[in-house]
Amino acid sequence: MSTIVSKEEAHKLIDQLPANATWDDLMHEIYVREAIEKGLEDSKAGRTKGVADIRKKYGLPE
């Protein structure tokens, strides 16, 4: 599910980039922002797993 982004938000994101930023830099920033927003939505909705569960899933020590 995509989040609606206002032009103002897009401009703020672009304005944060250095003057020599590339398209790849912009795409990276968009990806990171989207991932953070999705994670926050999941957290608010209770769609999370405990650290112990993740460690067990991947065979990591607790």
N, C-alpha and C positions, 0 to 999 in steps of 0.2 A: 504494500500500500504506500503510495507516494504522498509526501507531505506537500501542501501548497506553500509556495514561497513567494513573498511579496517582492516587488522590484526593489524596495528599500533595503530588504535583507540581502538581496543579491548584490546591490551596490556596496553595502557595508563590507561584504565578504571580499569583493574585488578591491575595494579601497585599502584593505589590510595587506594586500600583496605588495611586494616590492616592485619598483618600476620596471625591472628586468624580468618579471615573472613570465613563465611560459604557459601555454595551454595545459600542459601536463601538471604544472603547479596549481592551476585553477581547478582542474579536475580532481586532484588529490584533496584539496581543501573542501570541495563539495562532498567527496566521498567520506572524509573524516567527519564533517558536520552531520551528514545524514546518518552515519553509523552511531554517533553519539546521541542524536535525537531518537533514533529507534531504540537504543539501549535504555534511555530514560523512560520512554513510553512503556517498554516491557517491564521495567522496574516498578513504575507506578501501577501497572495492571497486575502485578504479582507474578509475572512470567519470568521467574528467576530460579536459579539452582544454587545450593550452597557450595562453598569452596570444597568441602569434604567430598561431596558427590562428584564434582568435576575431577578432583584428584584421583578418586577411585576409578572413574571411567577411563582415565588415561594412564592408570597404573603409576601415579606419582605418590611419593611418600607424603604422609600427613604431618 
